[in-house]
Amino acid sequence: MGKTGTTSDDFDRWFVGLTPYYVTSVWWGYDKAYGEGGHSLERWSSSGRTNIPVNVWKYLMEQVQADLPVKQFPDMPEGVEIKQACAVTGDLLGPGCTSSMESYYTPTAVPQICSGSHLSPEEQAALIEQQLALEAAAAAAAA
């Protein structure tokens, strides 16, 4: 289980993964940019090797854990809640969110509902219009 990441300028890529035994990360990139235009990992993307950190992590974990007994992750602790969250903000999924992820929270650490502030002004306006239309339809139906 893990998560990949990259910088917007494609200088760095990483993978952070966990097993029941270890939490580890692999970074692939340049510690500093140099030369005209700097360095980029773009050439690795076009060659189909975009998951080099994942592949290195997988190989490393296979070697490190080769002689360990198979072990499952522990059961989820009591009281932990699974909710859908906005993949942009990490807040609870709101009506304007276009990308979601499953997240785990304790009852005292549940975030607020996403305001949609990550949307463009046009998307925000369309969302407001949609909400107003729904409210108007609900009011008409109740009358």
C-alpha positions in Angstrom: 0.0 0.0 0.0 1.4 3.4 -0.8 1.3 6.8 -2.6 3.3 8.2 -5.5 4.2 11.8 -6.0 6.0 14.1 -8.3 7.0 17.8 -8.6 5.2 19.9 -11.2 8.5 20.6 -12.9 9.2 16.8 -13.1 12.5 17.1 -11.3 11.5 14.6 -8.6 9.4 11.5 -8.1 8.8 9.4 -5.0 6.9 6.6 -3.6 6.0 6.1 0.1 4.8 2.6 0.9 4.0 0.5 3.9 3.8 -3.1 4.8 2.8 -4.7 8.1 6.5 -4.5 8.9 7.9 -1.3 7.4 7.2 2.2 6.2 9.7 3.3 3.6 10.1 5.8 0.8 12.0 5.9 -2.5 13.0 9.2 -4.1 14.1 9.5 -7.7 15.3 12.8 -9.0 17.9 15.5 -9.0 19.1 17.2 -5.8 19.5 20.4 -7.8 18.8 21.7 -11.2 21.7 22.8 -13.4 22.4 23.8 -17.0 20.0 25.5 -19.4 16.6 24.3 -18.7 17.8 22.2 -15.7 17.2 18.5 -15.5 13.9 16.8 -15.8 12.6 13.2 -15.5 10.4 13.8 -18.6 12.6 11.4 -20.7 11.8 8.6 -18.2 8.1 9.3 -18.6 8.1 8.9 -22.3 10.1 5.7 -22.1 7.3 3.9 -20.1 9.4 3.9 -16.9 7.2 6.3 -14.9 7.0 4.1 -11.9 10.7 3.7 -11.2 10.3 4.6 -7.5 7.5 2.1 -7.2 9.5 -0.6 -8.8 12.6 0.1 -6.6 10.4 0.1 -3.5 8.8 -3.2 -4.5 12.1 -4.9 -5.2 13.6 -3.5 -1.9 10.6 -4.8 0.1 10.7 -8.2 -1.5 14.4 -8.5 -0.5 14.1 -7.1 3.0 11.0 -9.2 3.9 12.0 -12.4 2.1 12.5 -14.4 5.2 9.7 -12.8 7.3 6.4 -14.7 7.9 3.4 -13.3 6.0 1.6 -10.8 8.2 -1.7 -9.0 7.7 -2.3 -5.4 8.6 -4.1 -5.1 12.0 -7.9 -4.6 12.0 -9.2 -1.1 12.0 -9.4 0.3 15.5 -12.8 0.8 17.0 -14.3 4.2 16.4 -12.4 5.0 13.2 -14.8 6.3 10.5 -14.4 5.8 6.7 -15.6 8.8 4.7 -15.2 10.2 1.2 -12.9 13.2 1.1 -12.0 15.8 -1.5 -8.8 14.7 -3.2 -7.7 18.3 -3.6 -8.3 19.7 -0.1 -8.6 16.6 2.1 -11.8 18.0 3.6 -15.0 15.9 3.5 -16.4 15.5 0.0 -18.5 18.5 -1.0 -21.0 19.0 -3.8 -18.4 20.8 -6.0 -15.6 18.3 -5.7 -14.6 16.5 -8.8 -12.2 14.0 -7.4 -12.6 12.0 -4.2 -10.7 9.5 -2.1 -11.5 7.2 0.8 -10.2 8.6 4.1 -10.1 7.4 7.7 -10.9 9.6 10.7 -11.4 9.4 14.4 -14.7 10.9 15.6 -12.9 14.0 17.0 -10.8 14.6 13.9 -13.4 14.7 11.1 -12.7 17.8 8.9 -15.2 20.2 7.6 -17.1 19.8 4.3 -15.1 21.1 1.3 -16.2 24.5 0.3 -15.2 24.0 -3.3 -12.8 26.9 -3.1 -10.4 24.9 -5.3 -12.8 25.3 -8.2 -12.3 27.9 -10.9 -14.6 31.0 -10.7 -16.6 29.6 -13.5 -17.0 26.2 -11.8 -18.0 28.0 -8.5 -20.6 30.0 -10.4 -22.0 26.9 -12.1 -22.2 25.1 -8.7 -24.0 28.0 -7.1 -26.5 28.1 -10.0 -27.0 24.4 -9.6 -27.6 24.6 -5.9 -30.1 27.5 -6.3 -32.0 25.6 -9.0 -32.2 22.5 -6.6 -33.4 24.7 -3.8 -36.0 26.4 -6.0 -37.2 23.0 -7.2 -37.5 21.7 -3.7 -39.4 24.8 -2.6 -41.8 24.4 -5.6 -42.4 20.8 -4.8 -43.1 21.6 -1.2 -45.7 24.3 -2.1 
